[in-house]
Amino acid sequence: MSPKNIFKILLVDDEEEILFSTKIMLQTEGFNEILEEKNSRNVVSILEKKEISLILLDLNMPFLSGFDLLKVITVSYPDVPVIIMTAANELELAVECMKSGAFDYFVKPAEKNRLTGSIRRALELHSLRREVSLLTNQLLFDNSENHTAFSPIITRSSKMKSIFNYLMAISGTNQPVLVTGETGVGKELIARSIHDASGRQGSFIAVNIAGLDDQMFSDALFGHCKGAFTGADTTREGLITKASGGTLFLDEIGDMSLLSQIKLLRLIQEQEYYPLGSDMPKKCVARIIVATNKDLSQMIKDYSFRKDLYYRLKSHHVTIPPLRERHEDVPLLLNYFLDEASETLNKVRPTYPVQLLDYLIGYDFPGNIRELKAMILNAVACHQKGILSLSSFRDITENERTSSATDPLVFVQDLKCGFSTAGQMPTLKEANETLITHAMILANNNQGIAAAYLGITRQALNKRLSRKGL
């Protein structure tokens, strides 16, 4: 079942006036794909051919009554919620319909807000049921052929493949997605892949909201009317309008002001917003994806992020693992970025020494994939001829180690290699042996790289290892 971005609602009623007025009402509420059917005998055929998300069903119809049709639908298509709309104001009939599987029951003419609220709840239930079905299928059968939307993400990591399975299952829903992870892990690339997997026809609009105050945030997202504020000489549509039918990606969500958080919460809950200077709400028909490298749960404790917004955003949540937890991806990324850098700089692609892979795998990459990409671009830019030099990589990684480990004593004490003098300062011999062991672990037992970590020659390291019997 391919994910769709627009819910299909089927109206079943033998009165054309009811069909027309209900369709217009739903369209004004942002439901764009409405199907109409006057003959109840055709409904099963429609369900066989089309992916219907919800049925609004009249009871009193010729040929096949709505009550009989309800029984057929709930047995053959239990994932499709049915809302009854009838002129019959009978309590016993309403109870029988609910027992037979109806999601809700309304007497014509239905009050607009109550009806649309029920429709949204029914569609959310349908969406969740479909997610469970898709997720079960993805996890049980691992349909990797469905990962084409995620092909721009270079990986062979089993963790990432599991994430792709999950994101494929939830890509077609309208619920928000929260993407978390360290700086440089590729959160925007993940968001774009979710959009591509969803099949949405609208655009993918990305905006970094870091540094935006509330007015700038509101103006950027919701737009403004002419004369809304000084300098607003023309009407401007917001990014949420440009993302209509598609996806709006908000990066650095942890930097949003509390006032802006309230507006985003309303946008998600009510699916409507007000352009600056307007008292007429507009409907939001875009999927919201947000990302942050901050700990939102801690921000909630610090009263800098709203708990209610957090739980709305967390309808679907995925954390992208850092590169240091995906060592198997380093060779793929190294070759990919070497090709990309060579093409960008119009140079012949250089070969690299075998030791480079071990060296990179032993590095923590605080900047993750973005740092690796910049590192390789710099190395190719500096390269003249022959095999790619390790020196440019060493300069960057050593500078990072120096800046992140300003206190060597703390570094040694934090190695946790089992000092016999637990809780006390290690002896020089213990520290020396521990540093050598740690360097060899980081270098994957490559003596040349370990020696570079320690700032000694390979011969000197070999002698120390020999003395230790290694």
DAKA-V547724 format. One record per pair of residues at least 4 apart in sequence whose C-alpha atoms are under 7 Angstrom apart, sorted by the first residue. I is the first residue (numbers start at 0). J is the second residue. If there is no record, write none. Layout:
((I;J) (I;J))
This chain:
((2;170) (2;171) (2;197) (2;198) (3;171) (3;197) (3;198) (3;199) (4;171) (4;172) (4;197) (4;198) (4;199) (5;32) (6;32) (6;52) (7;32) (7;33) (7;51) (7;52) (7;53) (8;32) (8;33) (8;34) (8;51) (8;52) (8;53) (8;54) (9;33) (9;34) (9;35) (9;51) (9;53) (9;54) (9;55) (10;18) (10;34) (10;35) (10;36) (10;54) (10;55) (10;56) (11;35) (11;36) (11;37) (11;39) (11;55) (11;56) (11;57) (12;18) (12;36) (12;37) (12;56) (12;57) (13;37) (13;38) (13;60) (14;18) (14;37) (15;19) (16;20) (17;21) (18;22) (18;35) (19;23) (20;24) (21;25) (22;26) (22;33) (23;27) (24;28) (25;29) (25;30) (26;30) (26;31) (29;282) (29;284) (39;63) (40;63) (41;45) (42;46) (43;47) (44;48) (45;49) (46;50) (46;51) (51;79) (52;79) (52;122) (52;125) (53;79) (53;80) (53;81) (53;122) (54;80) (54;81) (54;82) (55;81) (55;82) (55;83) (55;84) (56;65) (56;81) (56;82) (56;83) (56;84) (57;65) (57;83) (57;84) (57;85) (58;64) (58;65) (58;66) (58;85) (59;64) (59;65) (60;64) (60;65) (63;67) (63;68) (64;68) (65;69) (66;70) (66;96) (67;71) (68;72) (69;73) (70;74) (70;99) (71;75) (72;76) (72;77) (73;77) (73;100) (78;125) (78;128) (79;125) (80;101) (80;102) (80;121) (80;125) (81;101) (81;102) (82;101) (82;102) (82;103) (82;104) (83;101) (83;103) (83;104) (83;105) (84;104) (84;105) (84;106) (84;107) (85;105) (85;106) (85;107) (86;106) (86;107) (87;106) (88;106) (89;93) (90;94) (91;95) (92;96) (93;97) (93;104) (94;98) (95;99) (96;100) (96;101) (97;101) (97;102) (97;103) (105;109) (109;114) (110;114) (111;115) (112;116) (113;117) (114;118) (115;119) (116;120) (117;121) (118;122) (119;123) (120;124) (121;125) (122;126) (123;127) (124;128) (125;129) (126;130) (126;172) (127;131) (128;132) (129;133) (130;134) (130;168) (130;169) (131;135) (132;136) (133;137) (133;168) (134;138) (134;165) (134;168) (135;139) (136;140) (137;141) (137;142) (137;164) (138;164) (146;150) (146;163) (148;192) (148;195) (148;196) (149;192) (153;331) (153;332) (154;328) (154;331) (155;327) (155;328) (156;160) (156;325) (156;327) (156;328) (157;161) (158;162) (159;163) (160;164) (161;165) (162;166) (163;167) (164;168) (165;169) (166;170) (166;193) (167;196) (170;193) (170;196) (170;197) (171;197) (173;286) (174;286) (174;314) (175;286) (175;287) (175;288) (175;312) (175;314) (175;315) (176;287) (176;288) (176;289) (176;312) (176;313) (176;314) (176;315) (176;316) (177;288) (177;289) (177;290) (177;312) (177;313) (177;315) (177;316) (177;317) (178;186) (178;289) (178;290) (178;291) (178;316) (178;317) (178;318) (179;290) (179;291) (179;292) (179;317) (179;318) (179;319) (180;184) (180;291) (180;292) (180;318) (180;319) (180;320) (181;292) (181;321) (182;292) (182;366) (182;367) (183;366) (183;367) (183;368) (183;369) (184;319) (184;321) (184;367) (184;368) (185;189) (186;190) (186;290) (187;191) (188;192) (189;193) (190;194) (190;248) (190;288) (191;195) (191;203) (192;196) (193;197) (194;199) (194;203) (194;246) (199;244) (199;245) (200;244) (200;245) (201;242) (201;243) (201;244) (201;245) (202;242) (202;245) (202;246) (203;242) (203;245) (203;246) (203;247) (204;242) (204;246) (204;247) (204;248) (205;247) (205;248) (205;249) (206;248) (206;249) (206;250) (207;249) (207;250) (207;251) (208;216) (208;249) (208;250) (208;251) (208;252) (208;255) (209;251) (209;254) (209;255) (211;215) (211;216) (212;216) (212;256) (213;217) (213;256) (213;258) (213;259) (214;218) (215;219) (216;220) (216;259) (217;221) (217;222) (218;222) (218;223) (218;237) (218;275) (219;237) (219;238) (220;237) (220;238) (220;239) (221;236) (221;237) (221;238) (221;239) (221;272) (221;273) (221;274) (222;235) (222;236) (222;237) (222;274) (222;275) (223;227) (223;234) (223;235) (223;236) (223;274) (223;275) (223;276) (224;233) (224;234) (224;235) (224;274) (224;275) (224;276) (224;277) (225;231) (225;232) (225;233) (225;234) (226;231) (226;232) (227;231) (227;275) (227;276) (236;240) (237;241) (238;242) (239;243) (239;247) (239;285) (242;246) (242;247) (242;285) (243;284) (243;285) (244;284) (244;285) (245;285) (245;286) (246;285) (246;286) (246;287) (247;285) (247;286) (247;287) (247;288) (248;287) (248;288) (248;289) (249;288) (249;289) (249;290) (250;289) (250;290) (250;291) (251;290) (251;291) (252;289) (252;290) (252;291) (253;291) (253;293) (253;295) (255;259) (255;260) (256;260) (257;261) (257;303) (257;304) (258;262) (259;263) (260;264) (261;265) (262;266) (263;267) (264;268) (264;308) (265;269) (266;270) (266;271) (266;272) (270;282) (270;283) (271;280) (271;281) (271;282) (271;283) (272;280) (272;281) (272;282) (273;277) (273;278) (273;279) (273;280) (273;281) (294;298) (295;299) (295;304) (296;300) (297;301) (298;302) (298;303) (298;304) (299;303) (299;304) (299;305) (299;306) (305;309) (306;310) (307;311) (308;312) (309;313) (310;314) (320;324) (321;325) (321;367) (322;326) (322;364) (322;367) (322;368) (323;363) (323;364) (326;360) (328;332) (329;333) (329;360) (330;334) (330;356) (331;335) (332;336) (333;337) (334;338) (335;339) (336;340) (336;372) (336;375) (337;341) (337;348) (337;375) (338;342) (338;348) (339;343) (340;344) (340;376) (340;379) (341;345) (341;346) (341;347) (341;348) (341;379) (342;346) (349;386) (349;387) (350;386) (350;387) (351;355) (351;386) (351;387) (352;386) (352;387) (354;358) (354;448) (355;359) (355;389) (356;360) (357;361) (357;442) (357;443) (358;362) (358;442) (358;448) (361;441) (361;442) (361;443) (364;370) (366;370) (367;371) (368;372) (369;373) (370;374) (371;375) (372;376) (373;377) (374;378) (374;392) (375;379) (376;380) (377;381) (378;382) (378;391) (382;387) (389;393) (390;394) (391;395) (392;396) (393;397) (394;398) (395;399) (396;400) (397;401) (398;402) (399;403) (400;404) (401;405) (404;410) (406;410) (407;411) (408;412) (409;413) (410;414) (411;430) (416;433) (418;425) (420;425) (425;429) (425;430) (426;430) (427;431) (428;432) (429;433) (430;434) (431;435) (432;436) (433;437) (434;438) (435;439) (436;440) (437;441) (438;442) (438;449) (438;452) (438;453) (439;443) (439;444) (439;445) (439;446) (439;449) (440;444) (442;448) (442;449) (445;449) (446;450) (446;457) (447;451) (447;457) (448;452) (449;453) (450;454) (450;455) (450;456) (450;457) (450;460) (451;455) (455;459) (455;460) (456;460) (457;461) (458;462) (459;463) (460;464) (461;465) (462;466) (463;467) (464;468) (464;469) (465;469))
